[in-house]
């Protein structure tokens, strides 16, 4: 029979299950088709290329959706401990709810088949089938406001990485369970943590509550002179990407954190005139499909058109269509078993150096034509 190039892939095997099956064997031997095959590909891409000790890939992790309330902080911490994640971009809500676990304020298994007006009367807040109480919210806010009003708290306009580093250090100092907290362990391992929408969470609400620039005369018992400057986040994340030999990302969900990571490349080439070529590795776990036009479902091939993904590295991209709470533990367990620990990059401590390099590179470039035209128009 003549060789058929369209029928040369790996043979699909119908294997029986065996007792004591390891996650790595499950992925390698049983995840053969459809989205199980995509998860197989994601696992191998993460371990064999992104975490390859012969390469020097800076790995970003983005987190959207209510992941930490589902108890996923611990598995992310496991990746941080091994040096498998170098910086994080998350929704503020994920970081706020991460703090409950550090402070030992409980979340409990609930049910979506419930009357929410009854929950409201009993002081219970629902995230689908996960319950927490208003006491948990208020106690977390009380702790947050206390440390923000501390004279040792940072002042003025800071990046969200500085804000989260301060929270993490205080959790290391104050919290009974810092070992399972993303924020606490990020502070321990000098991993910068960003949020793309600092006002869109209770941490943002807490910052606004006592900020004298917001309430001025209404605050009598104390105020804070602290706010997050998103411009610093845009520059810091782009500086990290510019300074990396290769860049890769694991996107848990989509949303604003996904774009905030991916936009680092357009910021470099479109706004600063610095050609990096696009990101090199891309793994996304999502349940969003592309035909609706939303960023959460946008494919890596679409991202090529924006200069976000390196077109020569499109083979190093995988989209897994799955619930993150199902697929991410498998991906990370596979990495724990297969990859060797990496030396931590300590990027939080290198931010000033990276920002200096970014500014120095920008100063070499002329203004792009749009900025130049606007400048001339303003002068006239």
Order of alpha helices (4+ residues) and beta strands (2+ residues): alpha-alpha-beta-alpha-beta-alpha-beta-alpha-beta-beta-alpha-beta-alpha-alpha-beta-alpha-alpha-beta-alpha-beta-alpha-beta-alpha-beta-alpha-alpha-alpha
